[in-house]
Amino acid sequence: MLVTASGAPGTAALLRGLRENGEREVRLVGTDMSERSVGRHLCDAFHVVPAGADPAFPDAMLEIARREGVDAILPQSSFDLQGLAEHVDRFPIPVLVSKPDVIQRSNDKAESYEFLHRIGVRAPEFRRVNGAAEVDAAARELGYPERPVCFKPVFSSGSRGFRILDPTVDRAHQLLHERPGSVAMRLDEAVELLPDEGGPDLLVMELATGGERTIDGIANGREVVLGHPKTREAMRAGLAMFFVTLDDPELMELANKIVVELGIEHFFNIQLVGEHVIEINPRISTIVYQEDLDLPYLGVKRALGEISDDELRTYASRIRPGRTALRYFDQLEFDQCAAT
């Protein structure tokens, strides 16, 4: 198995899940754009590759897959999806990605929200803007300063670039009591920092509030084959650290509606804040593992043709609501000479 972006926060758990599949020994090949990747130490082989958006990325992945005798490619990062999807026909092995148009519509948050509104799924009200003046105007149209709003780049991943615009932010409190990297600021501060024009397109949108939930699963382009919802709690550095599996048929119906309309294939992750869908990720995300339900391994088996959709559906009875995952920070030590 080749696992991309093997420096991502979920890498250690994903690799362990693939190894502890209970059926066979798996050889894991990791890739990442940084040599300081945990995948270098946890995989059986490791390669530094160009960024996912680099035109050289598909060729590099194809060469590594051939050299290492890879049977399937599992991308972890949103940034890797498009480069792989547009060249999937060149790979003689399964690449667990959706079609390029599905990835484009999912990764472009403005297109995602337009699509969700069109099919009757609740998503934040938003404005697609560029430059400081348009950010200022859009924020005020959406209710600022009477209520907070937020913004982020149209294409982003892992909370990158997300900021809450809140007129009540106490800058002195932030300075003295909060960790660096607070996501809340005032509109005038954001406008001062943003260019007058140019730069990336941004989404200014209503601030969704409430508990966070996600639906993780495997799809076949027409429906959800296997999956379940979970909570997403205890945020640290933009990452959820605590998850609880839920029994929620309405959330599964919501996920199925999105999968059907978009045509998502292989792994997906749909994220909600309160009742608003805020993210559609056509890739694997943080998984709550069970000893009798290894979602990543099952998804790989399906891609290899070793298990049918009908067989995969029977695993739904194994999902245990209340199954809890606690993510934590760990570290490993090594001598530099041993890592090269």
NORRAFEN-V594022 format. One record per helix or strand of 3 or more residues. SS is the DSSP state (a for helix, b for strand). FROM is the first residue (numbers start at 1). LEN is the number of residues. If there is no record, write none. Layout:
# NORRAFEN-V594022
SS_FROM_LEN ; SS_FROM_LEN
This chain:
# NORRAFEN-V594022
a_11_9 ; b_29_4 ; a_39_4 ; b_45_4 ; a_57_12 ; b_72_3 ; a_78_8 ; a_88_3 ; a_100_8 ; a_109_10 ; b_126_4 ; a_132_10 ; b_149_5 ; b_163_3 ; a_171_7 ; a_187_7 ; b_202_5 ; b_212_9 ; b_224_10 ; b_242_5 ; a_249_14 ; b_265_9 ; b_276_6 ; a_295_9 ; a_309_10 ; b_324_3 ; a_336_4
